[in-house]
Amino acid sequence: MNEQNKGAALRIGGVTLRHGLMLAPLAGVSDHPFRRICRAQGAEFTVSEMVSAKSLCYEKKSRRASVGENSKSAPLAKVWADDVPMAVQLFGSEPEFMAEAAAMVAEGSYAGCTSEARPAAIDINMGCPVHKIVSNGEGSALLRDIPLAGRIVRAVCTAVDLPVTVKIRIGFDAEHICAVEMAKELEASGASAICVHGRTREQMYRPGVDLEAIAAVKAAVSVPVIGNGDIMSAADALNMKEKTGCDGLMIARGAMGNPWLFAEIAAALEGREFVPPTLQERIETALSQMARMIEEKGERVGFAESKKQMAWYIHGVTGAAEARGRLMTATSPSEVETVMRGLI
């Protein structure tokens, strides 16, 4: 085993993460405003929302997309200056498209690119369970074709000078647990780190993760292994580390509405007391996120997307049920602000 895997800091390429605390790629959630807030609370590494490799390649050939018009992929792949270190996550099932897209991301040469910094890594999605992704042979469908998964990683590694990481699940279903075999193939193909979500594709996001399966991957490969799944508290994080021996932790749904989870976990790992945010701090943080989303995406899109975020921030607050209903029907940012501040 690597010496770094004996409780030392997690290293990915030239990046060193003291605790290995990472924000997972979350479609429709882990945009720049949310990444920014999570980083302020202790996320040491973030990953973009997943980007279609084929779309990046096709958009480069589009005249309108080439000047930033109608490019759906460019905003998702953008690395802001305050994002560093961050990986851009690609999904696809064809090695040639994945390699071409990875090279464009690494070079900042894709259509409509406005990135302010290079990504720290290219991450490959081999775990998304959503039907429209799986039905195209992408995401967790690759768990059923391990040789193809290896070819994709080799192609991307050859195309870029950045570390290549991969996010997988433990198998496609309970009858086909393949995480160890998959991880060995990915390591042999050049992957610098592997994140393991402790569920099968069949399980989707139902409660319960298989920590033994993550531990088996950790024991089988020498590259860093990052544990993912059901980390909702510092206790969950410590349990994941203890039971799996993983080198890092990737936080997903647990951070939605609770970016302070990163600070809570860091405090637990360091043996410090964690002081939870006050309700006013929660509300102010939520409203600052909404404002940033509107600033970056425009009022129509930014406001519409922010309302679900506001609802997550008030989970467990007295009066939250009624407030959520009002948030969903709100027609302006000022109306949302009135609802949110009314809870303080």
Order of alpha helices (4+ residues) and beta strands (2+ residues): beta-beta-beta-alpha-beta-beta-alpha-alpha-alpha-beta-alpha-beta-alpha-alpha-beta-alpha-beta-alpha-beta-alpha-beta-alpha-alpha-alpha-alpha-alpha
